[in-house]
Amino acid sequence: MCSTDFFQFLVSWIVNNWCPKARSEVPGLNINVRAIDVIWRTRKAECEEELKKIMGVDELDQTGRAYFQHNRTAAKVVLDGLSVAERQKLDAEVICMKEKGHDKETQKL
């Protein structure tokens, strides 16, 4: 009959050696980051002001259906209103997020 030391040794060996090739060949990040999502996150106040105009209200109900139906439209209006320099900066940020992943603040969400 085997001792518990042997089982502990066996378990630790399996943990350390299980699928070593799979770990070393993990593909890079494949995150779908779009400019409109970055705009919504980074310029939320502007997007919400545009959303108020679209919905024709003074106060937004963030739990309402219309909020989610029109938030992309509002973000698109803000995106279309960017200057060339701002758009280039935004595109660079999108590329950076695709390569490095989301920042820590976004990952908490």
VOLUM-530334 format. One record per atom (N, C-alpha, C): residue number from 1; residue in one letter; chain; atom name; x, y, z. Coordinates in steps of 0.001 Angstrom, whole numbers, plus 500000, padded with zeros to 6 digits. Layout:
<recs>
+------+--------+------+--------+--------+--------+--------+
! zati ! drengu ! dolo ! drendo !      X !      Y !      Z !
+------+--------+------+--------+--------+--------+--------+
!  NUM !      A !    A !     CA !      X !      Y !      Z !
...
+------+--------+------+--------+--------+--------+--------+
</recs>
This chain:
<recs>
+------+--------+------+--------+--------+--------+--------+
! zati ! drengu ! dolo ! drendo !      X !      Y !      Z !
+------+--------+------+--------+--------+--------+--------+
!    1 !      M !    A !      N ! 500849 ! 498821 ! 500000 !
!    1 !      M !    A !     CA ! 500000 ! 500000 ! 500000 !
!    1 !      M !    A !      C ! 500893 ! 501239 ! 500000 !
!    2 !      C !    A !      N ! 500481 ! 502268 ! 499292 !
!    2 !      C !    A !     CA ! 501280 ! 503496 ! 499128 !
!    2 !      C !    A !      C ! 501069 ! 504446 ! 500293 !
!    3 !      S !    A !      N ! 502105 ! 505153 ! 500583 !
!    3 !      S !    A !     CA ! 502007 ! 506131 ! 501670 !
!    3 !      S !    A !      C ! 501443 ! 507451 ! 501153 !
!    4 !      T !    A !      N ! 501043 ! 508309 ! 502067 !
!    4 !      T !    A !     CA ! 500504 ! 509619 ! 501682 !
!    4 !      T !    A !      C ! 501586 ! 510505 ! 501089 !
!    5 !      D !    A !      N ! 502839 ! 510284 ! 501477 !
!    5 !      D !    A !     CA ! 503941 ! 511061 ! 500897 !
!    5 !      D !    A !      C ! 504050 ! 510814 ! 499402 !
!    6 !      F !    A !      N ! 503861 ! 509576 ! 499011 !
!    6 !      F !    A !     CA ! 503932 ! 509259 ! 497587 !
!    6 !      F !    A !      C ! 502798 ! 509948 ! 496832 !
!    7 !      F !    A !      N ! 501597 ! 509927 ! 497400 !
!    7 !      F !    A !     CA ! 500467 ! 510580 ! 496744 !
!    7 !      F !    A !      C ! 500690 ! 512091 ! 496641 !
!    8 !      Q !    A !      N ! 501233 ! 512681 ! 497678 !
!    8 !      Q !    A !     CA ! 501524 ! 514114 ! 497624 !
!    8 !      Q !    A !      C ! 502575 ! 514411 ! 496564 !
!    9 !      F !    A !      N ! 503589 ! 513548 ! 496474 !
!    9 !      F !    A !     CA ! 504610 ! 513713 ! 495447 !
!    9 !      F !    A !      C ! 503986 ! 513578 ! 494062 !
!   10 !      L !    A !      N ! 503141 ! 512585 ! 493880 !
!   10 !      L !    A !     CA ! 502502 ! 512343 ! 492587 !
!   10 !      L !    A !      C ! 501607 ! 513508 ! 492190 !
!   11 !      V !    A !      N ! 500835 ! 514006 ! 493117 !
!   11 !      V !    A !     CA ! 499950 ! 515142 ! 492836 !
!   11 !      V !    A !      C ! 500755 ! 516382 ! 492480 !
!   12 !      S !    A !      N ! 501822 ! 516662 ! 493208 !
!   12 !      S !    A !     CA ! 502628 ! 517841 ! 492893 !
!   12 !      S !    A !      C ! 503323 ! 517686 ! 491546 !
!   13 !      W !    A !      N ! 503735 ! 516460 ! 491199 !
!   13 !      W !    A !     CA ! 504350 ! 516232 ! 489897 !
!   13 !      W !    A !      C ! 503351 ! 516465 ! 488773 !
!   14 !      I !    A !      N ! 502126 ! 515963 ! 488948 !
!   14 !      I !    A !     CA ! 501082 ! 516140 ! 487934 !
!   14 !      I !    A !      C ! 500753 ! 517624 ! 487763 !
!   15 !      V !    A !      N ! 500616 ! 518341 ! 488852 !
!   15 !      V !    A !     CA ! 500302 ! 519767 ! 488787 !
!   15 !      V !    A !      C ! 501394 ! 520523 ! 488041 !
!   16 !      N !    A !      N ! 502634 ! 520199 ! 488290 !
!   16 !      N !    A !     CA ! 503752 ! 520906 ! 487666 !
!   16 !      N !    A !      C ! 503993 ! 520508 ! 486219 !
!   17 !      N !    A !      N ! 503554 ! 519322 ! 485817 !
!   17 !      N !    A !     CA ! 503889 ! 518822 ! 484488 !
!   17 !      N !    A !      C ! 502695 ! 518592 ! 483571 !
!   18 !      W !    A !      N ! 501528 ! 518907 ! 484008 !
!   18 !      W !    A !     CA ! 500337 ! 518650 ! 483209 !
!   18 !      W !    A !      C ! 500265 ! 519629 ! 482043 !
!   19 !      C !    A !      N ! 500221 ! 519143 ! 480857 !
!   19 !      C !    A !     CA ! 500097 ! 519917 ! 479611 !
!   19 !      C !    A !      C ! 501114 ! 521050 ! 479518 !
!   20 !      P !    A !      N ! 502403 ! 520793 ! 479601 !
!   20 !      P !    A !     CA ! 503373 ! 521886 ! 479536 !
!   20 !      P !    A !      C ! 503393 ! 522582 ! 478176 !
!   21 !      K !    A !      N ! 503135 ! 521846 ! 477084 !
!   21 !      K !    A !     CA ! 503129 ! 522463 ! 475762 !
!   21 !      K !    A !      C ! 501952 ! 523411 ! 475610 !
!   22 !      A !    A !      N ! 500812 ! 523039 ! 476142 !
!   22 !      A !    A !     CA ! 499624 ! 523886 ! 476017 !
!   22 !      A !    A !      C ! 499847 ! 525229 ! 476701 !
!   23 !      R !    A !      N ! 500548 ! 525245 ! 477817 !
!   23 !      R !    A !     CA ! 500808 ! 526501 ! 478512 !
!   23 !      R !    A !      C ! 501775 ! 527388 ! 477747 !
!   24 !      S !    A !      N ! 502781 ! 526788 ! 477136 !
!   24 !      S !    A !     CA ! 503796 ! 527588 ! 476454 !
!   24 !      S !    A !      C ! 503334 ! 528090 ! 475102 !
!   25 !      E !    A !      N ! 502284 ! 527499 ! 474552 !
!   25 !      E !    A !     CA ! 501818 ! 527887 ! 473230 !
!   25 !      E !    A !      C ! 500480 ! 528615 ! 473275 !
!   26 !      V !    A !      N ! 500225 ! 529330 ! 474336 !
!   26 !      V !    A !     CA ! 498983 ! 530082 ! 474468 !
!   26 !      V !    A !      C ! 499000 ! 531221 ! 473456 !
!   27 !      P !    A !      N ! 497949 ! 531347 ! 472644 !
!   27 !      P !    A !     CA ! 497940 ! 532418 ! 471648 !
!   27 !      P !    A !      C ! 497835 ! 533791 ! 472303 !
!   28 !      G !    A !      N ! 498169 ! 534819 ! 471538 !
!   28 !      G !    A !     CA ! 498100 ! 536185 ! 472041 !
!   28 !      G !    A !      C ! 496666 ! 536611 ! 472301 !
!   29 !      L !    A !      N ! 496516 ! 537810 ! 472764 !
!   29 !      L !    A !     CA ! 495188 ! 538342 ! 473061 !
!   29 !      L !    A !      C ! 494369 ! 538473 ! 471784 !
!   30 !      N !    A !      N ! 493108 ! 538188 ! 471902 !
!   30 !      N !    A !     CA ! 492198 ! 538347 ! 470780 !
!   30 !      N !    A !      C ! 490977 ! 539107 ! 471283 !
!   31 !      I !    A !      N ! 491187 ! 540383 ! 471543 !
!   31 !      I !    A !     CA ! 490141 ! 541219 ! 472113 !
!   31 !      I !    A !      C ! 489508 ! 542044 ! 471007 !
!   32 !      N !    A !      N ! 488201 ! 542058 ! 470981 !
!   32 !      N !    A !     CA ! 487481 ! 542859 ! 470009 !
!   32 !      N !    A !      C ! 487212 ! 544235 ! 470620 !
!   33 !      V !    A !      N ! 488069 ! 545182 ! 470316 !
!   33 !      V !    A !     CA ! 487934 ! 546538 ! 470837 !
!   33 !      V !    A !      C ! 487540 ! 547432 ! 469671 !
!   34 !      R !    A !      N ! 486474 ! 548186 ! 469859 !
!   34 !      R !    A !     CA ! 486021 ! 549098 ! 468809 !
!   34 !      R !    A !      C ! 486105 ! 550526 ! 469323 !
!   35 !      A !    A !      N ! 486293 ! 551428 ! 468387 !
!   35 !      A !    A !     CA ! 486425 ! 552849 ! 468735 !
!   35 !      A !    A !      C ! 485186 ! 553355 ! 469455 !
!   36 !      I !    A !      N ! 484024 ! 552890 ! 469062 !
!   36 !      I !    A !     CA ! 482783 ! 553365 ! 469677 !
!   36 !      I !    A !      C ! 482702 ! 552953 ! 471149 !
!   37 !      D !    A !      N ! 483256 ! 551773 ! 471484 !
!   37 !      D !    A !     CA ! 483280 ! 551334 ! 472886 !
!   37 !      D !    A !      C ! 484241 ! 552189 ! 473716 !
!   38 !      V !    A !      N ! 485381 ! 552525 ! 473122 !
!   38 !      V !    A !     CA ! 486364 ! 553354 ! 473817 !
!   38 !      V !    A !      C ! 485787 ! 554753 ! 474045 !
!   39 !      I !    A !      N ! 485091 ! 555282 ! 473047 !
!   39 !      I !    A !     CA ! 484445 ! 556602 ! 473189 !
!   39 !      I !    A !      C ! 483440 ! 556563 ! 474329 !
!   40 !      W !    A !      N ! 482617 ! 555527 ! 474385 !
!   40 !      W !    A !     CA ! 481604 ! 555432 ! 475438 !
!   40 !      W !    A !      C ! 482255 ! 555391 ! 476816 !
!   41 !      R !    A !      N ! 483391 ! 554704 ! 476926 !
!   41 !      R !    A !     CA ! 484064 ! 554589 ! 478205 !
!   41 !      R !    A !      C ! 484812 ! 555855 ! 478590 !
!   42 !      T !    A !      N ! 485491 ! 556476 ! 477626 !
!   42 !      T !    A !     CA ! 486357 ! 557605 ! 477954 !
!   42 !      T !    A !      C ! 485641 ! 558945 ! 477928 !
!   43 !      R !    A !      N ! 484589 ! 559054 ! 477163 !
!   43 !      R !    A !     CA ! 483848 ! 560321 ! 477050 !
!   43 !      R !    A !      C ! 482379 ! 560105 ! 477379 !
!   44 !      K !    A !      N ! 482145 ! 559455 ! 478474 !
!   44 !      K !    A !     CA ! 480783 ! 559080 ! 478841 !
!   44 !      K !    A !      C ! 479886 ! 560293 ! 479072 !
!   45 !      A !    A !      N ! 480430 ! 561346 ! 479655 !
!   45 !      A !    A !     CA ! 479610 ! 562541 ! 479911 !
!   45 !      A !    A !      C ! 479106 ! 563149 ! 478602 !
!   46 !      E !    A !      N ! 479986 ! 563247 ! 477614 !
!   46 !      E !    A !     CA ! 479572 ! 563785 ! 476308 !
!   46 !      E !    A !      C ! 478542 ! 562872 ! 475649 !
!   47 !      C !    A !      N ! 478754 ! 561578 ! 475759 !
!   47 !      C !    A !     CA ! 477821 ! 560622 ! 475166 !
!   47 !      C !    A !      C ! 476450 ! 560715 ! 475839 !
!   48 !      E !    A !      N ! 476447 ! 560871 ! 477147 !
!   48 !      E !    A !     CA ! 475174 ! 560966 ! 477852 !
!   48 !      E !    A !      C ! 474449 ! 562272 ! 477541 !
!   49 !      E !    A !      N ! 475199 ! 563360 ! 477336 !
!   49 !      E !    A !     CA ! 474562 ! 564617 ! 476911 !
!   49 !      E !    A !      C ! 473910 ! 564444 ! 475539 !
!   50 !      E !    A !      N ! 474607 ! 563770 ! 474645 !
!   50 !      E !    A !     CA ! 474049 ! 563511 ! 473316 !
!   50 !      E !    A !      C ! 472850 ! 562582 ! 473417 !
!   51 !      L !    A !      N ! 472914 ! 561631 ! 474323 !
!   51 !      L !    A !     CA ! 471802 ! 560714 ! 474541 !
!   51 !      L !    A !      C ! 470563 ! 561449 ! 475046 !
!   52 !      K !    A !      N ! 470765 ! 562430 ! 475903 !
!   52 !      K !    A !     CA ! 469642 ! 563252 ! 476376 !
!   52 !      K !    A !      C ! 468985 ! 563976 ! 475212 !
!   53 !      K !    A !      N ! 469808 ! 564500 ! 474295 !
!   53 !      K !    A !     CA ! 469256 ! 565187 ! 473122 !
!   53 !      K !    A !      C ! 468467 ! 564229 ! 472240 !
!   54 !      I !    A !      N ! 469019 ! 563046 ! 472031 !
!   54 !      I !    A !     CA ! 468354 ! 562060 ! 471177 !
!   54 !      I !    A !      C ! 467025 ! 561618 ! 471779 !
!   55 !      M !    A !      N ! 467031 ! 561377 ! 473084 !
!   55 !      M !    A !     CA ! 465827 ! 560900 ! 473751 !
!   55 !      M !    A !      C ! 464862 ! 562023 ! 474095 !
!   56 !      G !    A !      N ! 465346 ! 563261 ! 474080 !
!   56 !      G !    A !     CA ! 464490 ! 564399 ! 474396 !
!   56 !      G !    A !      C ! 464114 ! 564473 ! 475867 !
!   57 !      V !    A !      N ! 465066 ! 564157 ! 476738 !
!   57 !      V !    A !     CA ! 464806 ! 564186 ! 478183 !
!   57 !      V !    A !      C ! 465869 ! 565029 ! 478878 !
!   58 !      D !    A !      N ! 465551 ! 565428 ! 480126 !
!   58 !      D !    A !     CA ! 466514 ! 566175 ! 480922 !
!   58 !      D !    A !      C ! 467321 ! 565263 ! 481842 !
!   59 !      E !    A !      N ! 466721 ! 564166 ! 482271 !
!   59 !      E !    A !     CA ! 467376 ! 563201 ! 483153 !
!   59 !      E !    A !      C ! 467370 ! 561830 ! 482484 !
!   60 !      L !    A !      N ! 468490 ! 561147 ! 482590 !
!   60 !      L !    A !     CA ! 468591 ! 559813 ! 482001 !
!   60 !      L !    A !      C ! 468236 ! 558751 ! 483026 !
!   61 !      D !    A !      N ! 467506 ! 557746 ! 482570 !
!   61 !      D !    A !     CA ! 467227 ! 556558 ! 483368 !
!   61 !      D !    A !      C ! 468126 ! 555455 ! 482839 !
!   62 !      Q !    A !      N ! 469211 ! 555176 ! 483559 !
!   62 !      Q !    A !     CA ! 470195 ! 554210 ! 483081 !
!   62 !      Q !    A !      C ! 469703 ! 552771 ! 483132 !
!   63 !      T !    A !      N ! 468551 ! 552559 ! 483710 !
!   63 !      T !    A !     CA ! 467999 ! 551212 ! 483747 !
!   63 !      T !    A !      C ! 466931 ! 551019 ! 482679 !
!   64 !      G !    A !      N ! 466572 ! 552100 ! 482007 !
!   64 !      G !    A !     CA ! 465519 ! 552017 ! 481002 !
!   64 !      G !    A !      C ! 465984 ! 551404 ! 479692 !
!   65 !      R !    A !      N ! 465044 ! 550883 ! 478953 !
!   65 !      R !    A !     CA ! 465334 ! 550239 ! 477682 !
!   65 !      R !    A !      C ! 465880 ! 551233 ! 476661 !
!   66 !      A !    A !      N ! 465332 ! 552435 ! 476629 !
!   66 !      A !    A !     CA ! 465746 ! 553436 ! 475647 !
!   66 !      A !    A !      C ! 467215 ! 553830 ! 475833 !
!   67 !      Y !    A !      N ! 467691 ! 553804 ! 477059 !
!   67 !      Y !    A !     CA ! 469093 ! 554127 ! 477340 !
!   67 !      Y !    A !      C ! 470005 ! 553180 ! 476569 !
!   68 !      F !    A !      N ! 469689 ! 551898 ! 476596 !
!   68 !      F !    A !     CA ! 470523 ! 550903 ! 475925 !
!   68 !      F !    A !      C ! 470269 ! 550863 ! 474423 !
!   69 !      Q !    A !      N ! 469074 ! 551242 ! 474001 !
!   69 !      Q !    A !     CA ! 468779 ! 551247 ! 472573 !
!   69 !      Q !    A !      C ! 469495 ! 552373 ! 471839 !
!   70 !      H !    A !      N ! 469727 ! 553480 ! 472523 !
!   70 !      H !    A !     CA ! 470281 ! 554661 ! 471854 !
!   70 !      H !    A !      C ! 471705 ! 555012 ! 472264 !
!   71 !      N !    A !      N ! 472325 ! 554259 ! 473178 !
!   71 !      N !    A !     CA ! 473656 ! 554659 ! 473639 !
!   71 !      N !    A !      C ! 474702 ! 554548 ! 472533 !
!   72 !      R !    A !      N ! 474575 ! 553579 ! 471645 !
!   72 !      R !    A !     CA ! 475519 ! 553471 ! 470524 !
!   72 !      R !    A !      C ! 475351 ! 554626 ! 469549 !
!   73 !      T !    A !      N ! 474131 ! 555035 ! 469337 !
!   73 !      T !    A !     CA ! 473875 ! 556171 ! 468445 !
!   73 !      T !    A !      C ! 474506 ! 557433 ! 468999 !
!   74 !      A !    A !      N ! 474365 ! 557646 ! 470290 !
!   74 !      A !    A !     CA ! 474960 ! 558817 ! 470926 !
!   74 !      A !    A !      C ! 476483 ! 558762 ! 470847 !
!   75 !      A !    A !      N ! 477064 ! 557594 ! 471077 !
!   75 !      A !    A !     CA ! 478510 ! 557451 ! 470996 !
!   75 !      A !    A !      C ! 478989 ! 557686 ! 469568 !
!   76 !      K !    A !      N ! 478221 ! 557260 ! 468587 !
!   76 !      K !    A !     CA ! 478584 ! 557473 ! 467185 !
!   76 !      K !    A !      C ! 478580 ! 558960 ! 466840 !
!   77 !      V !    A !      N ! 477629 ! 559704 ! 467372 !
!   77 !      V !    A !     CA ! 477584 ! 561153 ! 467135 !
!   77 !      V !    A !      C ! 478827 ! 561813 ! 467726 !
!   78 !      V !    A !      N ! 479196 ! 561420 ! 468937 !
!   78 !      V !    A !     CA ! 480403 ! 561963 ! 469575 !
!   78 !      V !    A !      C ! 481635 ! 561562 ! 468764 !
!   79 !      L !    A !      N ! 481678 ! 560332 ! 468306 !
!   79 !      L !    A !     CA ! 482801 ! 559841 ! 467504 !
!   79 !      L !    A !      C ! 482927 ! 560621 ! 466197 !
!   80 !      D !    A !      N ! 481817 ! 560884 ! 465551 !
!   80 !      D !    A !     CA ! 481835 ! 561641 ! 464296 !
!   80 !      D !    A !      C ! 482242 ! 563092 ! 464504 !
!   81 !      G !    A !      N ! 482067 ! 563610 ! 465716 !
!   81 !      G !    A !     CA ! 482415 ! 564992 ! 466011 !
!   81 !      G !    A !      C ! 483869 ! 565209 ! 466398 !
!   82 !      L !    A !      N ! 484667 ! 564147 ! 466430 !
!   82 !      L !    A !     CA ! 486067 ! 564290 ! 466804 !
!   82 !      L !    A !      C ! 486867 ! 564947 ! 465689 !
!   83 !      S !    A !      N ! 487879 ! 565680 ! 466088 !
!   83 !      S !    A !     CA ! 488803 ! 566255 ! 465106 !
!   83 !      S !    A !      C ! 489716 ! 565146 ! 464581 !
!   84 !      V !    A !      N ! 490465 ! 565447 ! 463547 !
!   84 !      V !    A !     CA ! 491372 ! 564463 ! 462955 !
!   84 !      V !    A !      C ! 492419 ! 564018 ! 463970 !
!   85 !      A !    A !      N ! 492978 ! 564964 ! 464710 !
!   85 !      A !    A !     CA ! 494002 ! 564634 ! 465712 !
!   85 !      A !    A !      C ! 493419 ! 563768 ! 466820 !
!   86 !      E !    A !      N ! 492201 ! 564096 ! 467282 !
!   86 !      E !    A !     CA ! 491558 ! 563299 ! 468329 !
!   86 !      E !    A !      C ! 491253 ! 561891 ! 467827 !
!   87 !      R !    A !      N ! 490841 ! 561800 ! 466569 !
!   87 !      R !    A !     CA ! 490527 ! 560486 ! 465993 !
!   87 !      R !    A !      C ! 491787 ! 559628 ! 465868 !
!   88 !      Q !    A !      N ! 492906 ! 560241 ! 465486 !
!   88 !      Q !    A !     CA ! 494162 ! 559501 ! 465393 !
!   88 !      Q !    A !      C ! 494598 ! 558993 ! 466766 !
!   89 !      K !    A !      N ! 494424 ! 559840 ! 467779 !
!   89 !      K !    A !     CA ! 494765 ! 559436 ! 469141 !
!   89 !      K !    A !      C ! 493869 ! 558285 ! 469597 !
!   90 !      L !    A !      N ! 492594 ! 558361 ! 469262 !
!   90 !      L !    A !     CA ! 491645 ! 557306 ! 469607 !
!   90 !      L !    A !      C ! 492003 ! 556003 ! 468901 !
!   91 !      D !    A !      N ! 492333 ! 556072 ! 467618 !
!   91 !      D !    A !     CA ! 492719 ! 554875 ! 466867 !
!   91 !      D !    A !      C ! 493970 ! 554235 ! 467453 !
!   92 !      A !    A !      N ! 494918 ! 555054 ! 467882 !
!   92 !      A !    A !     CA ! 496129 ! 554532 ! 468515 !
!   92 !      A !    A !      C ! 495791 ! 553840 ! 469836 !
!   93 !      E !    A !      N ! 494855 ! 554395 ! 470573 !
!   93 !      E !    A !     CA ! 494430 ! 553792 ! 471844 !
!   93 !      E !    A !      C ! 493733 ! 552455 ! 471606 !
!   94 !      V !    A !      N ! 492928 ! 552389 ! 470544 !
!   94 !      V !    A !     CA ! 492249 ! 551135 ! 470204 !
!   94 !      V !    A !      C ! 493273 ! 550063 ! 469852 !
!   95 !      I !    A !      N ! 494269 ! 550408 ! 469056 !
!   95 !      I !    A !     CA ! 495317 ! 549453 ! 468683 !
!   95 !      I !    A !      C ! 496083 ! 548987 ! 469920 !
!   96 !      C !    A !      N ! 496384 ! 549922 ! 470805 !
!   96 !      C !    A !     CA ! 497103 ! 549588 ! 472040 !
!   96 !      C !    A !      C ! 496274 ! 548625 ! 472895 !
!   97 !      M !    A !      N ! 494968 ! 548862 ! 472994 !
!   97 !      M !    A !     CA ! 494105 ! 547976 ! 473780 !
!   97 !      M !    A !      C ! 494022 ! 546587 ! 473159 !
!   98 !      K !    A !      N ! 494011 ! 546523 ! 471835 !
!   98 !      K !    A !     CA ! 493962 ! 545219 ! 471174 !
!   98 !      K !    A !      C ! 495232 ! 544423 ! 471444 !
!   99 !      E !    A !      N ! 496363 ! 545110 ! 471525 !
!   99 !      E !    A !     CA ! 497641 ! 544432 ! 471739 !
!   99 !      E !    A !      C ! 497887 ! 544094 ! 473203 !
!  100 !      K !    A !      N ! 497570 ! 545023 ! 474099 !
!  100 !      K !    A !     CA ! 497907 ! 544856 ! 475520 !
!  100 !      K !    A !      C ! 496739 ! 544445 ! 476393 !
!  101 !      G !    A !      N ! 495525 ! 544576 ! 475899 !
!  101 !      G !    A !     CA ! 494346 ! 544281 ! 476703 !
!  101 !      G !    A !      C ! 493823 ! 545538 ! 477387 !
!  102 !      H !    A !      N ! 492729 ! 545388 ! 478068 !
!  102 !      H !    A !     CA ! 492095 ! 546510 ! 478749 !
!  102 !      H !    A !      C ! 492898 ! 546917 ! 479984 !
!  103 !      D !    A !      N ! 492769 ! 548191 ! 480358 !
!  103 !      D !    A !     CA ! 493447 ! 548665 ! 481557 !
!  103 !      D !    A !      C ! 492788 ! 548079 ! 482799 !
!  104 !      K !    A !      N ! 493428 ! 548234 ! 483934 !
!  104 !      K !    A !     CA ! 492947 ! 547629 ! 485185 !
!  104 !      K !    A !      C ! 491566 ! 548135 ! 485585 !
!  105 !      E !    A !      N ! 491302 ! 549405 ! 485342 !
!  105 !      E !    A !     CA ! 490009 ! 549984 ! 485710 !
!  105 !      E !    A !      C ! 488874 ! 549318 ! 484920 !
!  106 !      T !    A !      N ! 489105 ! 549111 ! 483629 !
!  106 !      T !    A !     CA ! 488089 ! 548480 ! 482784 !
!  106 !      T !    A !      C ! 487925 ! 547013 ! 483136 !
!  107 !      Q !    A !      N ! 488994 ! 546349 ! 483509 !
!  107 !      Q !    A !     CA ! 488924 ! 544939 ! 483866 !
!  107 !      Q !    A !      C ! 488081 ! 544726 ! 485119 !
!  108 !      K !    A !      N ! 487997 ! 545732 ! 485982 !
!  108 !      K !    A !     CA ! 487192 ! 545610 ! 487192 !
!  108 !      K !    A !      C ! 485711 ! 545584 ! 486864 !
!  109 !      L !    A !      N ! 485344 ! 546202 ! 485744 !
!  109 !      L !    A !     CA ! 483938 ! 546239 ! 485369 !
!  109 !      L !    A !      C ! 483511 ! 544869 ! 484953 !
+------+--------+------+--------+--------+--------+--------+
</recs>
